[in-house]
Amino acid sequence: MSSSAHYEEILAKQIAMNRSTWDSLQKHGITEESQVELEFSYNAPSQKSADGMCALIKEQTDYDARTVSSGLFFNRKWRVEGHTQQTAVSAAILDQWVTWMVAAGRERGCDFDGWGTSV
């Protein structure tokens, strides 16, 4: 699969998930006027990619992000985890945000793994 197709697949999956997540949030009382903090994560192929992803997020947003790792030395897995500031969301805003997050990940060779929020 080409790199472009890979990221298009990630985007399509995340946009589809936004629909059901937004429906669920609304059922729990979240409206377009509600303020929520979105948590997000990326999978990274290396520490260098994860650190680069964190740097890009910190340069271009006001989000908190950090590089995390798990596993043993020869089987280490790298991730970026973070969260936004409190913000109002809607289905359209979430789609725009996810599109940017996937594109930002592509720029640094990381896969946007998803988002969530506490209700």
Buried (B, 14 or more C-beta within 10 A) or exposed (E): EEEEEEBBEBBEBBBEBBEEBBEEBEEEEBEEEBEBBBBBBBBBEEEEBBBBBBEBBBEEBEBBBEBEEEEEEEEEEBBBBBBBEEBEBBBEBBBEBBBEBBEBBBEBBBBBBBBBBEE
